[in-house]
Amino acid sequence: MRKIILSVLGVLIIVGAVFLGKYLIDKNQKPKPKFKKSIKTVFVEEVNNTEIPILLSASGNLVAKNKIDLFSEVQGVLKSSNKAFKPGTKYYRGETLLSVNSDEFYASLQSQKSNLYNLITSILPDIRLDYPSEFKKWESYLQSFDMKHSVPKLPNFTTDKEKYFISGRGILTAYYNVKNLEVRFSKHQIKAPFTGVLTEALVSPGTLVRVGQRLGEFIDTNVYEMPVSINAKFADLLKVGNSVALTNLEKTKNYTGKVVRVNGKIDQISQTINAFIELKHIDLKEGMFLEANLVAKSESEAIEISRKLLVDNKAVYVVKKDSVLTLKEINPVYFGAQNVVIKGLQDGDKILTKPLPGAFDGMVVKINKTK
């Protein structure tokens, strides 16, 4: 009897365990999730192929087109003048920039002039006797001789005999000695070759100036040049006279220049070629940094898009039938810093205007209709 009871209890426990297990399994089962199909919205624009100018971007610093370094060719004490020889001082063309004391040199020049005058005076009696036809011109020359002014040019020789006679008396040597001293004397004053501004001054009045000493820098503030480096592959596209649009770093001011020179040599290391842009504007200063866009050529039947829209630099996404994303190969003709000029799309093709994360060929999308 006891065995029967135990057997019944064992069967009941087993049956109960089975039902309990089934209950627990059914309780823990979760319903299968239902996913809602999502269609992404894209922004597009229709392709309109036109003629796109290829702009070569470059940058550089302005340099005054007319600029000279001031050096002394004579020695002496620098004299003071009406204008202070300091950076920022403006001088007009022909105005004296610097003046070196020339009292001692002037005395030496006057001595040589006097020597020439005396030599010509001493030969006048001989000319009257031996060359009576030439006496009048030499007498007139002596009368026009002024110690305070530059020595006039010697009269022309009529005959070889007259030339030998004058040369034998040392007059030619004395004359050219005086002319040499006059040239040296003129170098005691440095005059402005053009209207401009002194940008550097290395001496001040009272300073002893020596031969070959650098005195300062003088520039023309009306015309500037900007050298820029362009990729050598565009060397054949750069033309003298091409218009150039320039801006400052803040993009707040615009200027216009033109290409005036293109170097004939390509830099072997960087494979670039230098072009020189000339521009004029009252706001410009030497050393100013500008960005330039040079029009090299134009591409017909092309469009310009952001480089972010390119796929592997050879394709872009277009929307077909207003719902299917299609990858289409194109021909990029010029890469800029942010944009690229491409060819190969048809007028009316709908191209993405913003990159779409996770995009793939054949993806179903919805076009944003809002403007």
Backbone hydrogen bonds, N-H to C=O, Kabsch-Sander energy under -0.5 kcal/mol:
donor,donor_aa,acceptor,acceptor_aa,energy
5,I,1,M,-2.2
6,L,2,R,-2.1
7,S,3,K,-2.1
8,V,4,I,-2.4
9,L,5,I,-2.5
10,G,6,L,-2.2
11,V,7,S,-2.2
12,L,8,V,-2.5
13,I,9,L,-2.4
14,I,10,G,-2.2
15,V,11,V,-2.6
16,G,12,L,-2.7
17,A,13,I,-2.3
18,V,14,I,-2.1
19,F,15,V,-2.3
20,L,16,G,-2.5
21,G,17,A,-2.5
22,K,18,V,-2.4
23,Y,19,F,-2.4
24,L,20,L,-2.5
25,I,21,G,-2.3
26,D,22,K,-2.5
27,K,23,Y,-2.2
28,N,24,L,-1.8
29,Q,25,I,-0.9
35,F,33,P,-0.6
37,K,35,F,-0.6
40,K,38,S,-0.5
40,K,364,V,-0.6
42,V,366,K,-2.9
45,E,351,I,-1.8
47,V,349,D,-2.6
50,T,302,A,-2.3
52,I,50,T,-0.7
52,I,299,E,-2.9
54,I,297,K,-4.0
55,L,53,P,-0.7
56,L,54,I,-0.6
56,L,294,L,-3.1
57,S,55,L,-0.7
58,A,292,A,-2.4
60,G,290,L,-2.0
62,L,288,M,-2.3
63,V,225,E,-3.0
65,K,223,V,-1.8
66,N,223,V,-0.5
67,K,65,K,-0.7
68,I,218,F,-2.8
70,L,216,G,-2.7
71,F,69,D,-0.5
72,S,213,Q,-2.0
76,G,209,V,-2.3
78,L,207,T,-2.9
79,K,99,S,-3.5
86,K,84,A,-2.1
88,G,198,L,-4.1
89,T,86,K,-1.8
91,Y,196,G,-2.5
94,G,192,A,-3.0
95,E,92,Y,-2.4
97,L,190,I,-3.4
98,L,190,I,-1.5
100,V,188,H,-3.5
101,N,77,V,-3.0
106,Y,102,S,-3.0
107,A,103,D,-1.9
108,S,104,E,-1.7
109,L,105,F,-2.2
110,Q,106,Y,-2.5
111,S,107,A,-1.8
112,Q,108,S,-1.8
113,K,109,L,-2.2
114,S,110,Q,-2.4
115,N,111,S,-1.9
116,L,112,Q,-2.1
117,Y,113,K,-2.5
118,N,114,S,-2.3
119,L,115,N,-1.9
120,I,116,L,-2.2
121,T,117,Y,-2.2
122,S,118,N,-2.1
123,I,119,L,-1.0
123,I,120,I,-0.5
124,L,120,I,-0.7
124,L,121,T,-0.7
127,I,123,I,-2.3
128,R,124,L,-2.3
129,L,125,P,-1.6
130,D,126,D,-3.2
131,Y,127,I,-1.9
134,E,131,Y,-1.7
135,F,131,Y,-0.7
135,F,132,P,-0.6
138,W,134,E,-1.4
139,E,135,F,-2.4
140,S,136,K,-2.4
141,Y,137,K,-1.9
142,L,138,W,-2.1
143,Q,139,E,-1.9
144,S,140,S,-1.7
145,F,141,Y,-0.5
145,F,142,L,-0.7
149,H,146,D,-1.4
163,K,159,T,-1.8
164,Y,160,D,-2.9
165,F,161,K,-2.4
166,I,162,E,-2.5
167,S,163,K,-2.6
168,G,164,Y,-2.5
169,R,165,F,-1.0
170,G,167,S,-1.8
171,I,166,I,-1.5
174,A,170,G,-2.0
175,Y,171,I,-2.7
176,Y,172,L,-2.4
177,N,173,T,-1.8
178,V,174,A,-1.9
179,K,175,Y,-2.3
180,N,176,Y,-2.1
181,L,177,N,-2.0
182,E,178,V,-2.4
183,V,179,K,-1.9
184,R,180,N,-2.1
185,F,181,L,-2.6
186,S,182,E,-2.0
187,K,183,V,-0.8
187,K,184,R,-0.6
188,H,185,F,-1.8
189,Q,186,S,-1.3
190,I,98,L,-2.4
191,K,189,Q,-0.6
192,A,95,E,-2.9
196,G,91,Y,-2.3
197,V,219,I,-2.3
198,L,89,T,-2.5
199,T,197,V,-0.5
199,T,217,E,-2.1
200,E,217,E,-1.4
202,L,215,L,-3.0
203,V,215,L,-0.6
206,G,78,L,-2.9
207,T,204,S,-1.9
209,V,76,G,-3.6
209,V,207,T,-0.7
212,G,72,S,-3.8
213,Q,210,R,-1.9
215,L,70,L,-3.7
216,G,70,L,-1.1
217,E,200,E,-2.1
218,F,68,I,-2.6
219,I,197,V,-2.3
220,D,66,N,-2.7
221,T,219,I,-0.6
224,Y,279,L,-2.2
225,E,63,V,-3.2
226,M,277,I,-2.2
228,V,275,A,-2.7
230,I,228,V,-0.5
230,I,273,I,-2.7
232,A,271,Q,-2.3
234,F,231,N,-2.0
235,A,232,A,-1.9
237,L,234,F,-1.4
238,L,234,F,-1.1
241,G,259,V,-3.0
242,N,239,K,-1.9
244,V,257,G,-2.6
245,A,293,N,-1.6
246,L,255,Y,-2.8
247,T,291,E,-2.3
248,N,253,K,-1.4
249,L,289,F,-0.5
251,K,248,N,-1.4
255,Y,246,L,-3.0
257,G,244,V,-2.8
258,K,278,E,-1.8
259,V,242,N,-2.1
260,V,258,K,-0.5
260,V,276,F,-2.7
261,R,276,F,-1.2
263,N,274,N,-2.9
267,D,272,T,-2.9
271,Q,267,D,-1.9
273,I,230,I,-2.9
274,N,265,K,-0.5
275,A,228,V,-2.6
276,F,261,R,-2.8
277,I,226,M,-2.0
277,I,275,A,-0.5
278,E,258,K,-2.8
279,L,224,Y,-2.2
280,K,256,T,-0.5
284,L,281,H,-1.1
287,G,62,L,-2.4
288,M,285,K,-1.8
290,L,60,G,-2.5
291,E,247,T,-2.8
292,A,58,A,-3.6
293,N,245,A,-2.3
294,L,56,L,-2.5
295,V,243,S,-1.0
296,A,54,I,-2.6
296,A,294,L,-0.9
297,K,54,I,-0.7
299,E,52,I,-2.9
300,S,298,S,-0.5
302,A,50,T,-2.5
303,I,342,I,-2.0
305,I,340,V,-2.4
307,R,338,Q,-2.5
309,L,306,S,-1.5
310,L,307,R,-1.2
311,V,315,A,-2.9
312,D,310,L,-0.6
314,K,311,V,-1.8
315,A,311,V,-1.0
316,V,328,K,-2.4
318,V,326,T,-3.0
319,V,350,K,-2.6
320,K,318,V,-0.6
320,K,324,V,-3.3
323,S,320,K,-2.1
324,V,320,K,-2.6
325,L,323,S,-0.5
325,L,363,M,-3.4
326,T,318,V,-3.4
328,K,316,V,-3.1
328,K,326,T,-0.6
330,I,314,K,-2.4
331,N,343,K,-3.4
333,V,341,V,-2.8
334,Y,341,V,-1.3
336,G,334,Y,-0.6
336,G,339,N,-3.0
340,V,305,I,-2.8
341,V,334,Y,-2.7
342,I,303,I,-2.7
342,I,340,V,-0.5
343,K,331,N,-1.8
348,G,47,V,-2.4
349,D,346,Q,-2.1
350,K,319,V,-0.5
351,I,45,E,-2.4
351,I,349,D,-0.8
352,L,317,Y,-1.7
353,T,43,F,-2.5
354,K,43,F,-0.7
359,A,356,L,-1.5
362,G,325,L,-3.7
363,M,360,F,-1.9
365,V,323,S,-3.3
366,K,40,K,-2.7
367,I,322,D,-0.6
368,N,42,V,-2.9
369,K,367,I,-0.5
